[in-house]
Amino acid sequence: MPTKSNLRNIAVIAHVDHGKTTLIDALLKTSGVFRSNEEVADRVMDSMDLEREKGITILAKNTAIKYGDVKINIVDTPGHADFGGEVERALTMVDGVLLLVDAAEGPRPQTRFVLRKALQANLSIVLVINKIDRPDARIKEVIDEVYELFLDLDASEDQINFPIIYTDARAGIAALTPDMDGNDLIPFFETVIENVPPPSYDSEMPLQVHVTNLDASPYLGRLAVCRVINGVLKQNSSVAWCKTDGSIEQAKVGTITLTEGLSQVEAAEAEAGEIAYISGIPEVTIGETLTSVEDPQPLPIISVDEPTLSMSIGVNTSPVAGAHGTKLTARQIKARLDQELIGNVSIRVLPTERSDMWEVQGRGELQLAVLVETMRREGFELTVSKPSVLIKEIDGKPHEPIEDLTIEVPEEHVGAATQLLGERRAQMLEMKNSGTGWVKLDYTVTSRALIGLRTEFLTETRGTGILSHVFRGWEPWVGEIRMRQSGSVVADRLGSVTGHAITNLQERATLFVSPNDEVYAGMIVGENPRAEDMDVNICKEKKQTNVRAAASDDTIRLTPPRKMSLEQALEYIASDECVEVTPKIVRLRKTTLDAGERARNLKKIKQAQEEA
C-alpha cells in the first residue's frame, strides 16, 4: 500500500503526572514553534482552567511540529482512566504511540490501561523513559517492569521489540542511552521518524474520512476533527455523511484547516493520513464517516468501554435556590447534558422518574465531578446525588465493576492503609518494599469500595500516600460494604449560623460551617461521630441578660470548619444525601429536607429490614 513518507501521526500515552504535556512543551520549543523572545507558559497544551488547576489533562488535543521535511502530528491524551474515552478516540487518529514511563515510579495502573488500548489497536510503540534526572531513578528495573507488562498483556513479538528513548523533558534533552550524552531532542525526532510508520492508504478506495473528535469555533460553528483514511478531502466539496444510526445524507464540506504548531491554517484540501478540522456540517458527531457520494463506504463506529458509575443531576431544589446561578431550569440543564453527549462518547444520559432530574453514567468519580464542576462554572445551579456503581446481570446473577488498585505509602502508614482497605473488602495481590522507605501494594477491589476512599486514605497517610486505580472487569456482587461509620449534623431551620451555637456544638461534632453562613432546614452542617443523624439549631443566639461580663464573648475559641471541595463532598455524602452546587458554593443536604418525613422514611426502612 502507498504511504505518506513526509507525515507521522503519534499519540503520547502515560500514567498521570509522568510528563506527557511537559514533553510536548519541549518538542514545540525545539521545533521552533515559538519565537525566541516569546513568553511560553508551562503545560501549554492544557488549555482548560480545570486542567491547569488539577495538573491533569482532561481532553485529548493535537498539535503538529516540523522536523526537516517531515510533519509530525502529536496527540496529547489524558492519563487518568476516568477519561479513557478520550484515549480511545485519540488512538483511532494515529499510527504509533509514545509510551511515557517515569524513571522512578515505573508502570502504574493507568500505564497498563493506555498500553492495553494501544496494543489492541496494533499500533507501533516507542518507549520513552522520562525524568531520568531524578535522584531515585531506577532505569534498568523500570525497563524490566515494562517488558513484564507487555508480556502480561499478551503483546506480539513485533510489539515487544520496541525502541527506547531516555529523556529529561523538563530540560529538553533526549538520548538513546541512559548516560544522557545528548543536549537536545534530535535523537527523539529521529527515533520517532524511523520507528513510527507513515500513514498508509488504499489508492483504489473512495474518499473515507473518520470523525474522531469535535471542536467549536466562534466564527465557523461546530468543527469535526477528522482523520482522512483514504482519498483527498477538498474544500467546498459534496460528501456522503454516514450517520451513527446507519442513515446516509449528502452534505457539503466548508473550510478545511490543518494544525501547524498550536494554530490552525486553512488549506484547500487534506490528503490521506492527515488530521484535519472541517466546518460546514453542524450536526456531525463522533464516530461518523464522510465518504464519496458516488460510492459511500462507512467506517466502523468508534467503540468505547461502557460506564461503571452513575449519579443523578437535576434542578436545585433547596429553599435558597437561584441566589448565585443564572441557569436554573430543567430545560437548560437537559440542553447542557445533551451538548456534553455530542463531544463525550464515554458518558450516557438517561431519564429518571422525575422530570427535572437525569441519570448521568460515566467511567469514574473524577469524570463525573469534572462535568459538574464545568457546569457550575458556566452558571448552573444543580442538585447532585451520591455516585453509585452500575450493576450488570450476567447468567442471571448480579455483577459489579472490579478495579485494580495500586497504593504507595511510607512504611509507617502501611498498617493504617491495609486496615482501611481490609474494611472495604479489598484483596491484596502483592506487596513490594523498595528499600527507600516506601511500600507498594497491589489490590483488586470493587468500584463501590473506592467511593469516598481517596479522602480517608489521604487522612490516614497524613497526605503522603499515592493511590491509583483502573477498571479490570465485572465480577459477582461481593456483598454489603459499610464505608461511612458516622452520621450527619443537620440544621433544623432557616437562618444564619451563630458563634454561640458553634461553641456549644464543636465539642460534639466536626462542623462544616462558619459564623454568619446561611443555612436551611435539612442542610448538613457537620459530622456526628456516632452513626445516627443529629438535628440541631445552629442559628441559636445567646440570651441577653442585664448582667455584664467583661469581654466574655471575646474569649470564645472556634475550631476552623472543615471545608470540602466538590469531589470531597460527592465522596462524603450518604445514600440519603445529596450535594447542592452553585457557582459560588457547595452545600451538603438531605435529599428529604423535612425532619418528620425523614424519620417516617427511616422507620419504614427498618420495618422492611426486620420483615426480610
C-alpha positions in Angstrom: 0.0 0.0 0.0 1.3 3.5 -0.8 2.3 5.7 2.2 2.8 9.4 3.1 6.5 9.4 3.8 6.6 13.1 4.9 3.9 12.6 7.7 3.7 10.8 11.1 0.8 10.6 13.4 1.6 9.7 17.1 -0.2 9.9 20.4 1.5 10.3 23.8 0.2 7.9 26.4 1.1 7.5 30.0 0.0 7.4 33.6 -1.0 10.7 35.3 2.0 13.1 36.0 4.6 11.1 34.1 5.4 14.1 31.9 3.3 13.9 28.7 2.4 17.5 28.4 5.8 18.7 29.6 7.4 16.6 26.8 5.2 18.1 24.2 6.1 21.6 25.5 9.8 20.7 25.0 9.1 19.3 21.5 7.2 22.5 20.5 10.1 24.7 21.7 12.7 22.6 20.0 10.8 22.6 16.6 10.8 26.5 16.6 7.0 26.9 17.1 7.6 29.8 19.5 9.6 33.0 18.8 12.9 33.3 20.6 11.5 36.2 22.6 8.1 34.7 23.2 7.0 34.0 26.8 5.6 30.5 26.9 3.5 29.1 29.8 4.3 25.6 31.1 1.9 22.9 30.0 0.8 24.9 27.0 -1.5 22.1 25.8 -3.6 22.1 29.0 -5.9 25.0 27.9 -8.8 24.4 30.2 -8.9 26.1 33.6 -9.7 22.8 35.3 -6.7 21.1 33.6 -4.3 23.8 34.9 -5.8 23.8 38.4 -5.8 20.0 38.8 -2.5 19.5 36.9 -4.0 16.8 34.7 -5.0 16.5 31.1 -8.8 16.0 30.6 -9.3 16.4 26.9 -7.2 14.9 24.1 -5.7 17.7 22.0 -3.4 17.6 19.0 -0.5 19.8 17.8 1.9 19.5 14.8 5.6 20.1 14.5 8.0 20.0 11.7 11.3 18.1 11.7 13.1 18.6 8.4 10.6 18.0 5.7 8.5 15.6 7.9 5.4 16.8 9.7 4.6 15.1 13.0 1.0 15.3 14.3 1.1 14.7 18.1 -2.0 14.0 20.2 -1.7 14.6 23.9 -4.0 12.2 25.8 -5.3 12.1 29.4 -3.5 9.7 31.7 -6.4 9.2 34.1 -8.6 6.1 33.4 -11.8 8.1 34.0 -11.1 9.9 30.7 -10.5 6.6 28.8 -13.0 7.6 26.1 -10.6 10.4 25.1 -7.7 8.0 24.9 -9.6 5.5 22.8 -10.6 8.3 20.3 -7.1 9.6 20.1 -5.7 6.2 19.2 -8.0 5.9 16.1 -6.2 9.0 14.7 -2.6 7.8 14.9 -0.2 5.1 13.6 2.1 4.9 16.6 2.3 5.8 20.3 4.9 7.1 22.7 4.6 5.2 25.9 6.0 7.5 28.6 7.1 6.0 31.8 8.6 7.7 34.9 12.2 6.5 35.5 11.5 6.2 39.3 7.8 5.2 39.5 7.7 2.8 36.6 4.5 1.4 35.1 1.3 2.3 37.0 -2.3 1.1 36.6 -3.1 3.8 34.1 0.0 2.8 32.2 -1.5 -0.7 31.9 -4.8 0.8 30.8 -3.5 3.0 28.0 -1.0 0.4 26.8 -3.7 -2.3 26.5 -5.7 0.1 24.3 -2.6 0.7 22.1 -1.8 -3.0 21.7 -5.4 -3.8 20.8 -5.2 -1.1 18.1 -2.0 -2.8 16.9 0.0 0.5 17.0 3.8 0.8 16.8 5.2 1.6 20.3 8.2 3.7 21.2 9.1 3.5 24.9 10.2 6.9 26.5 11.8 6.7 29.9 11.3 10.2 31.3 12.6 12.0 34.4 15.9 10.2 34.3 17.4 13.1 36.2 15.5 12.1 39.3 17.9 11.1 42.1 15.7 8.0 42.8 15.7 6.9 39.1 15.9 3.1 38.6 16.1 2.9 34.9 17.1 -0.8 34.4 14.4 -2.1 36.8 11.7 0.1 35.2 12.5 -1.2 31.7 12.3 -4.8 33.1 8.9 -3.9 34.6 7.7 -2.5 31.2 8.8 -5.7 29.4 6.8 -7.7 32.1 3.8 -5.5 31.4 4.0 -6.2 27.7 4.2 -9.9 28.3 1.3 -9.7 30.8 -0.8 -8.0 28.1 -0.1 -10.7 25.6 1.9 -8.4 23.2 3.2 -9.9 20.0 6.9 -10.4 19.3 6.9 -7.4 17.0 5.2 -5.2 19.6 7.7 -6.2 22.3 10.6 -5.3 20.1 10.3 -1.6 20.8 13.0 1.1 20.7 13.8 3.0 23.9 14.4 6.8 24.3 15.7 8.3 27.5 14.5 11.9 28.2 14.6 14.7 30.7 11.5 16.5 29.3 11.8 19.5 31.6 15.4 20.2 30.3 14.5 19.3 26.7 17.1 16.5 26.4 16.8 13.1 24.8 19.3 10.3 24.3 19.5 6.7 23.1 21.4 5.6 26.2 20.8 6.2 29.9 24.1 8.1 30.1 22.3 11.1 28.6 25.1 12.1 26.3 22.8 14.3 24.3 21.9 18.0 24.7 18.8 18.3 22.6 15.8 16.3 21.3 17.2 15.4 17.9 17.6 11.6 18.9 13.9 11.7 19.9 12.7 13.0 16.5 14.9 10.6 14.5 13.8 7.6 16.5 10.1 8.5 16.0 10.5 9.0 12.3 12.4 5.8 11.9 10.1 3.6 14.0 6.6 5.0 13.6 5.3 4.0 10.2 3.9 6.8 7.9 0.2 6.7 7.2 -0.8 4.2 4.5 -3.8 4.4 2.3 -5.6 2.4 -0.4 -5.5 4.3 -3.7 -8.3 2.2 -5.1 -10.7 3.1 -2.3 -13.1 6.1 -2.4 -12.8 9.0 0.0 -13.1 7.9 3.6 -12.9 10.4 6.5 -13.4 9.3 10.1 -14.7 11.9 12.6 -12.8 11.3 15.8 -13.4 14.4 17.9 -15.3 17.7 17.9 -14.3 21.3 18.4 -16.0 24.6 18.1 -15.2 28.0 16.5 -17.0 31.3 17.3 -16.9 32.0 13.6 -17.4 28.6 11.9 -19.6 26.8 14.5 -19.0 23.1 15.1 -15.7 21.7 13.8 -15.2 18.0 13.1 -11.7 16.7 13.9 -11.1 14.0 11.3 -8.5 11.6 10.1 -8.5 11.2 6.3 -8.2 7.4 5.8 -8.4 7.2 2.0 -8.7 9.7 -0.8 -8.4 13.5 -0.7 -10.9 15.8 1.1 -11.4 19.1 -0.7 -12.8 22.4 0.5 -16.5 23.1 -0.6 -16.9 19.5 -1.9 -20.0 17.4 -1.5 -19.7 14.2 0.6 -21.9 11.3 1.8 -22.4 11.7 5.5 -22.8 8.3 7.1 -24.5 8.8 10.5 -24.3 6.6 13.6 -27.9 5.4 13.1 -27.0 3.9 9.7 -28.6 6.6 7.5 -26.7 8.4 4.7 -27.2 12.0 3.9 -25.5 14.3 1.4 -23.5 17.2 3.0 -21.2 19.9 1.9 -17.7 20.5 3.4 -17.0 24.1 4.4 -13.5 25.2 5.3 -10.6 22.8 6.0 -7.9 23.7 8.5 -4.7 21.8 9.3 -2.7 22.0 12.6 0.7 23.8 12.5 2.2 24.1 15.9 -0.6 25.4 18.2 -2.5 27.2 15.4 -4.9 26.2 12.6 -4.0 27.1 9.0 -6.7 27.0 6.3 -6.0 24.5 3.4 -7.6 23.8 0.1 -7.5 20.0 0.7 -6.5 17.3 3.2 -4.7 14.2 1.8 -4.9 10.7 3.1 -3.2 10.3 6.5 -3.8 13.9 7.6 -5.6 15.1 10.7 -7.9 17.9 9.6 -10.6 20.3 11.1 -13.6 20.7 8.9 -16.7 23.0 9.1 -20.0 23.1 7.4 -21.7 20.1 8.8 -23.3 21.5 12.0 -24.8 18.2 13.4 -21.9 15.8 12.6 -20.8 13.7 15.6 -18.0 11.4 16.8 -17.7 8.1 15.1 -19.4 9.1 11.8 -17.8 8.8 8.3 -17.6 11.3 5.5 -17.2 9.4 2.2 -17.7 9.6 -1.5 -21.2 10.4 -2.8 -20.8 8.0 -5.8 -19.5 5.1 -3.7 -20.4 5.6 0.1 -18.4 3.2 2.3 -18.7 4.0 6.0 -16.0 3.1 8.5 -16.7 1.2 11.8 -18.2 3.4 14.6 -15.7 4.1 17.4 -16.5 1.9 20.4 -15.6 2.8 23.9 -15.7 0.9 27.2 -19.1 1.1 28.9 -19.7 3.2 32.0 -19.3 1.8 35.5 -20.6 4.7 37.8 -23.7 6.8 37.7 -25.1 9.9 39.5 -28.2 11.9 39.3 -28.0 15.6 38.2 -31.1 17.8 38.4 -32.6 21.2 39.3 -31.5 22.8 42.5 -34.5 22.3 44.9 -33.1 24.0 48.0 -35.0 26.8 49.7 -32.2 29.3 48.7 -32.1 28.2 45.0 -31.4 31.0 42.5 -29.2 33.1 44.7 -26.0 32.6 42.7 -26.7 31.0 39.4 -28.1 32.2 36.1 -29.1 28.7 34.7 -31.7 27.2 36.9 -34.3 25.4 34.8 -34.7 21.8 33.8 -34.7 22.7 30.2 -31.3 24.4 30.4 -29.8 21.5 32.3 -31.1 19.0 29.8 -29.8 21.0 26.9 -26.3 21.2 28.5 -26.2 17.4 29.2 -27.3 16.8 25.6 -24.4 19.1 24.5 -22.0 17.1 26.6 -23.1 13.9 24.9 -22.0 15.3 21.5 -18.4 15.6 22.4 -18.0 13.0 25.1 -18.6 9.4 23.9 -17.9 7.8 27.3 -20.9 9.2 29.1 -24.6 8.4 28.9 -27.6 10.5 30.0 -30.9 8.6 30.9 -34.2 9.9 32.2 -35.4 9.3 35.8 -38.8 9.1 37.4 -38.5 12.9 38.0 -38.9 15.2 35.0 -36.3 17.6 36.5 -33.5 15.1 37.1 -31.4 12.8 34.9 -29.1 9.9 35.5 -25.6 10.5 34.1 -23.3 7.5 33.7 -19.6 7.6 33.3 -16.2 6.0 33.9 -15.5 7.2 37.4 -15.9 9.8 40.1 -13.4 12.2 38.6 -15.0 12.3 35.2 -18.5 13.0 36.7 -17.1 15.6 39.1 -15.3 17.4 36.2 -18.6 17.6 34.3 -20.5 19.0 37.4 -17.6 21.5 38.1 -17.7 22.6 34.4 -21.4 23.2 34.6 -21.1 25.0 37.8 -18.6 27.5 36.3 -21.0 28.1 33.4 -23.6 29.4 35.9 -25.7 26.3 36.6 -27.3 25.5 39.9 -27.6 21.8 40.4 -28.6 19.0 42.8 -26.2 16.1 42.5 -26.6 12.7 44.1 -24.0 10.3 45.5 -22.2 8.3 42.8 -23.3 4.6 42.7 -22.0 1.7 40.7 -23.9 0.1 37.9 -24.9 -3.5 38.3 -24.9 -5.9 35.3 -26.8 -9.1 35.0 -24.6 -12.0 33.8 -26.0 -15.5 33.7 -28.9 -14.3 35.9 -26.5 -13.1 38.7 -25.7 -9.5 39.6 -22.2 -8.4 38.7 -20.4 -5.2 39.7 -17.3 -3.5 38.3 -13.9 -4.5 39.8 -10.8 -2.4 39.7 -7.0 -2.9 40.0 -5.8 -0.6 42.8 -2.2 0.3 43.5 -1.1 2.3 46.5 2.2 3.6 47.6 2.7 4.6 51.2 5.6 5.3 53.6 6.4 2.3 55.8 4.9 3.9 58.9 1.5 4.1 57.3 1.3 0.6 55.9 -0.8 -0.7 58.8 -3.4 2.1 58.6 -3.7 1.7 54.8 -4.1 -2.1 54.9 -6.7 -1.8 57.7 -8.7 0.8 55.7 -8.7 -1.4 52.5 -9.5 -4.5 54.5 -12.6 -2.9 55.8 -13.7 -2.3 52.2 -13.1 -5.9 51.2 -10.1 -5.3 49.0 -8.0 -8.3 48.2 -4.2 -7.8 48.3 -2.3 -9.3 45.4 1.3 -8.2 46.1 3.4 -6.1 48.5 6.8 -4.7 47.5 9.2 -2.8 49.7 11.5 -0.8 47.5 14.0 -0.2 50.3 13.6 3.5 50.1 11.1 3.8 52.9 8.1 3.3 50.6 5.9 0.3 50.2 3.9 -0.5 47.1 0.7 -2.6 47.4 -1.5 -4.0 44.7 -5.1 -4.9 45.3 -8.3 -5.8 43.5 -11.3 -4.0 44.8 -14.9 -3.3 43.8 -15.6 0.1 42.4 -18.2 0.6 45.2 -15.4 0.4 47.8 -13.5 3.2 46.0 -16.2 5.8 46.5 -15.0 8.0 49.3 -11.7 6.1 49.7 -9.4 8.8 48.5 -10.2 11.3 51.2 -10.0 8.7 54.0 -6.8 7.3 52.5 -5.1 10.7 52.5 -6.2 11.3 56.0 -4.8 8.0 57.2 -1.5 8.5 55.4 -1.2 12.2 56.5 -1.4 13.3 52.9 1.6 11.3 51.8 0.0 8.2 50.1 -0.4 7.8 46.4 -3.5 6.0 45.1 -4.4 5.0 41.5 -6.8 2.5 40.0 -8.1 1.2 36.7 -11.1 -0.8 35.6 -10.5 -4.5 35.5 -13.8 -6.2 34.6 -17.1 -7.4 36.0 -17.3 -9.9 38.9 -20.1 -11.3 41.1 -21.5 -9.0 43.8 -19.3 -9.2 46.8 -21.9 -8.2 49.4 -22.6 -5.2 51.6 -19.8 -2.8 52.3 -20.2 -0.4 55.2 -18.0 2.6 54.4 -19.1 5.7 56.3 -19.5 5.0 60.0 -20.5 8.5 61.1 -23.8 10.4 61.0 -24.7 13.9 59.9 -25.4 17.0 61.9 -28.4 18.6 60.2 -29.8 22.2 60.6 -33.4 22.3 61.7 -34.3 25.8 60.5 -33.5 28.6 58.0 -31.2 31.3 59.2 -27.6 32.5 59.8 -25.0 30.4 61.8 -24.1 32.0 65.2 -20.8 31.7 67.0 -22.7 30.9 70.2 -24.3 27.8 68.6 -21.0 26.6 67.2 -19.4 26.9 70.6 -22.0 24.5 72.0 -21.7 22.0 69.2 -18.0 22.0 68.2 -17.0 19.6 71.1 -19.6 17.0 70.0 -19.2 17.2 66.2 -16.9 18.3 63.3 -18.6 21.3 61.7 -18.7 22.4 58.1 -19.9 26.0 58.5 -18.7 29.3 59.9 -20.5 32.1 61.8 -22.8 34.1 59.5 -23.1 31.3 56.9 -26.7 30.9 55.6 -28.3 27.5 56.4 -31.7 26.0 55.9 -33.7 23.1 57.4 -32.3 19.8 56.1 -28.8 21.2 55.3 -25.9 19.2 56.6 -23.7 21.4 58.8 -21.4 18.9 60.3 -20.4 15.3 61.0 -21.6 13.4 64.0 -19.0 10.8 65.3 -21.9 8.4 66.1 -23.8 6.6 63.3 -27.1 8.4 63.7 -28.1 11.8 62.4 -28.5 14.8 64.8 -30.9 17.7 64.1 -29.6 20.9 65.7 -30.4 24.6 65.9 -27.2 26.1 64.5 -28.7 29.5 64.4 -29.3 29.7 68.2 -28.4 33.1 69.7 -27.1 33.8 73.2 -29.8 35.1 75.5 -29.4 38.6 76.6 -29.3 39.4 80.4 -28.7 42.5 82.3 -25.5 41.1 83.9 -22.3 42.4 82.5 -19.5 40.0 81.8 -16.4 41.9 80.7 -15.2 40.6 77.3 -16.6 37.1 78.0 -17.7 36.7 74.3 -14.3 37.8 73.1 -12.6 34.8 74.6 -14.6 32.2 72.7 -12.4 29.9 70.6 -14.0 28.5 67.5 -12.5 25.5 65.7 -12.0 26.2 62.0 -14.7 24.5 59.9 -14.0 21.6 57.6 -14.4 22.9 54.1 -15.0 20.4 51.3 -14.3 20.6 47.6 -17.0 19.3 45.1 -15.2 16.0 44.8 -14.8 15.6 48.5 -18.5 16.4 49.0 -19.6 13.8 46.5 -17.4 11.2 48.2 -18.6 12.0 51.7 -22.4 12.0 51.3 -24.5 9.0 52.2 -27.2 7.4 50.1 -30.0 9.6 51.5 -28.0 12.8 51.0 -27.1 15.0 48.0 -24.9 18.0 47.1 -26.2 21.4 46.2 -23.9 23.0 43.7 -23.9 26.7 42.7 -21.3 28.9 41.0 -20.2 30.2 44.4 -20.8 27.5 47.0 -21.1 23.7 47.5 -23.5 22.6 50.2 -24.4 19.2 51.6 -28.0 18.5 52.3 -30.5 15.7 53.0 -32.5 14.6 49.9 -35.6 14.9 52.0 -35.4 18.3 53.8 -38.3 17.8 56.3 -37.1 16.1 59.5 -40.5 14.4 60.2 -40.6 12.9 56.7 -37.1 11.6 57.1 -38.0 9.9 60.4 -41.0 8.3 58.8 -38.9 7.0 55.8 -36.3 5.6 58.2 -39.0 3.8 60.2 -40.3 2.2 57.0 -36.8 1.0 56.0 -36.2 -0.5 59.4 -39.6 -2.3 59.3 -38.8 -3.7 55.8 -35.4 -4.9 57.0 -37.0 -6.7 60.0 -39.6 -8.3 57.9 -37.0 -9.5 55.4 
